[in-house]
Structure formats: structure tokens, C-alpha cells
Amino acid sequence: QVQLVESGGGLVQPGGSLRLSCAASGSIFSINAMGWYRQAPGSQRELVAAVTSNGRVNYADNVKGRFTISRDNTKNMVYLQMNSLKPEDTAVYYCNADITRKNTLRTNAWGQGTQVTVSS
């Protein structure tokens, strides 16, 4: 099996910064695309940022210029650096990964989520 574990969430004031980390583990042969999603209460889960195995990135319009996604392929980790945080960024943030397992099975995995709260 594969697991994704997020960390780095917490309470921060508007304008502050947080760095989220996601570690993938288990029977992993390779990781294709990785991304971060978020879901606020009463809202649909939305894509925040994604990065392919080739390093191409995509951001939601409302986080462009503030958030940066990166990955470390040697450690099976993905990060989300969040700067200039706004109250509307408050949500549970989920790590997502498209993984090819050692048995060749392709799996779309999700982490348990980490809470980000932006409030004064």
C-alpha cells in the first residue's frame, strides 16, 4: 500500500507564511503528478497547485504569485510554500499523488489533510 502524510499546517495571521510538506511512502515504483488541494467548510474541494514528474507546474488563479509548489523526487516529497496568506486561504489542505506501485498498479492517493487557518 501507499500512504501520504501531510504536515506543516497551523494558525497564522493574515500576511504570514506556512510551508506544507507531504511524504509518500509504501510500495512505490514512481510518482507521476503530485498536487495540493484544499476544502473549506461548505465548499467543494479545489485544486491549489500541481506539479508533473517533469517539473511543470499549475496553480489556481487565486494563489498565483503567493504559493509555490515543489517536489523532491529522491525523497518522494512535495511541498507547498504559502506566502501572503489571506483569510480565504483557510481550509483543510490535502496532498494528492498519482503513483505507480511496485506491482505496476497505478494509484491515486490522498493524504489525511492538514488544517490551515488564517485569522487575526
C-alpha positions as CSV (number, residue, x, y, z in Angstrom):
1,Q,0.0,0.0,0.0
2,V,1.0,3.7,-0.3
3,Q,0.4,6.4,2.2
4,L,0.6,10.2,2.0
5,V,1.2,12.2,5.2
6,E,0.9,16.0,5.3
7,S,2.4,18.3,7.9
8,G,3.0,22.0,8.4
9,G,-0.5,23.3,8.9
10,G,-1.5,25.6,11.7
11,L,-2.8,29.0,12.7
12,V,-1.2,32.1,11.1
13,Q,-2.1,35.7,10.8
14,P,-3.0,37.3,7.5
15,G,0.1,38.1,5.5
16,G,2.0,35.3,7.2
17,S,3.6,32.2,5.7
18,L,3.4,28.5,6.1
19,R,5.2,25.6,4.4
20,L,3.3,22.4,3.9
21,S,5.1,19.1,3.4
22,C,3.8,15.8,2.1
23,A,5.7,12.5,2.4
24,A,4.8,9.5,0.3
25,S,5.7,6.0,1.4
26,G,4.9,2.4,0.8
27,S,5.3,0.2,-2.3
28,I,6.2,3.0,-4.7
29,F,7.8,2.5,-8.0
30,S,7.5,6.0,-9.2
31,I,5.4,9.1,-8.6
32,N,3.9,10.9,-11.5
33,A,2.0,14.1,-10.9
34,M,1.6,15.5,-7.3
35,G,-0.6,18.2,-6.1
36,W,-2.3,20.1,-3.3
37,Y,-6.0,20.5,-2.9
38,R,-8.0,22.3,-0.3
39,Q,-11.5,22.3,1.0
40,A,-13.2,24.9,3.1
41,P,-16.3,24.2,5.1
42,G,-19.4,24.3,2.8
43,S,-17.2,24.4,-0.3
44,Q,-16.0,21.9,-2.9
45,R,-12.5,20.6,-2.9
46,E,-10.4,22.6,-5.3
47,L,-7.0,22.2,-6.8
48,V,-4.4,24.6,-5.4
49,A,-1.3,23.6,-7.2
50,A,0.1,20.6,-9.1
51,V,3.5,19.6,-10.5
52,T,4.2,16.8,-13.0
53,S,7.2,14.5,-13.0
54,N,8.9,16.7,-15.5
55,G,8.5,19.7,-13.2
56,R,5.7,21.5,-15.0
57,V,3.5,23.4,-12.5
58,N,0.0,24.7,-12.5
59,Y,-1.7,27.0,-10.0
60,A,-5.2,28.1,-9.2
61,D,-5.6,31.7,-10.2
62,N,-6.3,32.9,-6.7
63,V,-2.9,31.6,-5.4
64,K,-0.6,32.6,-8.3
65,G,2.2,34.7,-7.1
66,R,1.7,33.7,-3.5
67,F,2.1,29.9,-3.4
68,T,4.9,27.8,-4.7
69,I,4.8,24.1,-5.2
70,S,8.0,22.0,-5.4
71,R,8.9,18.3,-5.2
72,D,11.9,16.2,-4.2
73,N,11.8,13.1,-6.4
74,T,14.6,11.4,-4.4
75,K,12.6,11.6,-1.2
76,N,9.1,11.2,-2.6
77,M,8.0,14.5,-1.1
78,V,6.1,17.5,-2.3
79,Y,5.9,20.9,-0.7
80,L,3.7,24.0,-0.8
81,Q,5.2,27.3,0.3
82,M,2.4,29.6,1.1
83,N,3.1,33.3,1.4
84,S,1.0,36.4,1.9
85,L,-1.8,34.2,3.3
86,K,-5.3,35.5,3.4
87,P,-8.3,34.5,5.5
88,E,-9.9,33.0,2.4
89,D,-7.0,30.5,2.3
90,T,-8.4,28.9,5.4
91,A,-9.1,25.3,4.6
92,V,-8.0,21.7,5.1
93,Y,-5.2,21.1,2.6
94,Y,-4.8,17.6,1.1
95,C,-1.8,16.1,-0.7
96,N,-2.5,14.1,-3.8
97,A,-0.3,11.9,-5.8
98,D,-0.5,9.8,-8.9
99,I,1.6,6.8,-8.0
100,T,2.8,3.7,-9.9
101,R,3.2,0.9,-7.3
102,K,5.9,-1.7,-7.4
103,N,3.3,-4.2,-8.6
104,T,2.7,-1.9,-11.6
105,L,-0.7,-0.8,-10.3
106,R,-1.4,2.9,-10.7
107,T,-2.9,4.5,-7.7
108,N,-4.3,7.9,-7.0
109,A,-3.5,8.6,-3.3
110,W,-4.7,11.2,-0.8
111,G,-3.4,12.3,2.5
112,Q,-5.4,12.8,5.6
113,G,-5.3,16.6,5.4
114,T,-3.8,19.3,7.4
115,Q,-5.7,22.3,8.7
116,V,-4.6,25.8,7.7
117,T,-6.3,28.7,9.5
118,V,-5.6,32.3,8.6
119,S,-7.0,34.7,11.1
120,S,-6.1,37.8,13.1
